[in-house]
Amino acid sequence: MQSSSPEELRLWQDWSAHKDPRAGDLLMKKYKSLVSYHVQRISTGLPKNVSRDELMSLGMMGLFDALNKFDITRELKFDTYASFRVRGAIIDGLRKEDWLPRSAREKTKKLEAKIEAMEQRLQRHVTPEEVAEELNVSIDEVYQTMQEYLVSNVLSIDEQLQDFDEVDSKSFVIRDEVTKTPEQVAIQAELLGDLAESIKKLNEKEQLVLSMFYTEELTLTEIGETLSLSTSRISQIHSKALFKLKNLLVDEMQNSN
């Protein structure tokens, strides 16, 4: 087990060998901040009806699962191992509970249809402000709905992926996920190049927020504290940047065709 203090190592030994309740409780408390971190990141874009407490509960179940299945003899950091379990437990719980109400799903579909109709009429991409005016809603509501739509798509994609549990699996086929064909390498390089160029077209603050969120892996609250802005303001900047990127990448694809 990597980077463990003598005290923590004793806790792990007591838990692993005897399932000592005190050791388990102390380890759960020690890594609770890891659950809070993933709850903060996953909750970005989720509607207000999704309770943070419920997400924390799902994440803590994932943490306990990781605690039970972690092998302390392996050269692996528990933080890394637990992150997959915690995130997976939260996402699985969201899927089962159908976190996005039917009314919200209908709202995202109507918004997409309205954006498409406006763009066909105006023959250009529309701004969130124009969409808000057309629908007679607030700009924040447009950003929130678009973010719910994006997160919903991510969860739908995740649902198609097969989770691999090396502890429980008895037979499996290993597919070569490392070696890419020359075509895949070229396509990936082109996509990354398009994304990099599109990001450069965002304003400085939008670039900074995306970099801090996706590269430095700070939470929205941490970014807000760093930039002396409220969490809601950072969320709005994040949503606006994603909205712009979506349009810029669509332009790139259309121009390449």
Secondary structure by P-SEA (a helix, b strand, c coil): cccccaaaaaaaaaaaacccaaaaaaaaaaaaaaaaaaaaaaaccccccccaaaaaaaaaaaaaaaaacccccccccaaaaaaaaaaaaaaaaaaaaccccaaaaaaaaaaaaaaaaaaaaacccccaaaaaaaacccaaaaaaaaaaaaaaaaaaaaaabbbbccccccbbbbcccccccaaaaaaaaaaaaaaaaaaaaccaaaaaaaaaaccccccaaaaaaaacccaaaaaaaaaaaaaaaaaaaaaaaaaac
